[in-house]
Structure formats: structure tokens, C-alpha cells
Amino acid sequence: MEQTIASQKEHLREMGIISVLANEYVTICYLDVEKNLVTAYRMDPYIEKRYGEVLREGVTFEQVFQAYILQDVCEDDRAFFMNLADLKEMLNYL
């Protein structure tokens, strides 16, 4: 019970930090690189319409990036971007 209360307090603290830092942005997503999960905290209407279904499901970075590629990248450039969609490869560049 104490651990649950502590976890809830920590979650509220994290949400407060995200809220303050994200004040200027209309769409906020969090990428947990250890779990490879994307969590949408806030989406503007455009993003909600285009990606809301994908982002609400707690999907991997690759799934979100592939949805972006298929919906918004010019067909001629999709193969190039698909090669970039691997999170582990991206993290190697950072």
C-alpha cells in the first residue's frame, strides 16, 4: 500500500514536470528507450486525427515512426526513412 501511494505521488510529480516543460507545445509524447514504448501525454487535433489510434495503444517507437512514414513521407523517400526507423540504430548515433 505504501509503495502504491509513493508510486502515485512520483507519477503526479513527473506529470507536473512534464506539464511545466511542455507548456509551449501542443503535442507531447514520451519515448521510454529502455522499454521502447511511446506514450502520448497530449495531442493537438491534427496529430490526434492522424496518429491518435496508434499513439493510444502504447506502441513501440518503430510502429509510430512507420505510421509517420506511411502517412506523411513522400513515397519516393519511404525506403530511406524505413531504414532509419530502428530505435537501436538511432540511439547509436546519439
ABEGO torsion letter per residue (X at the ends): XAAAAAAAAAAAAAAAAAAAAAAABABBBBBBAAAGBBBBABBBAAAAAAAAAAAAAGBBAAAAAAAAAAAABBAAAAAAAAAAABAAAAAAAX
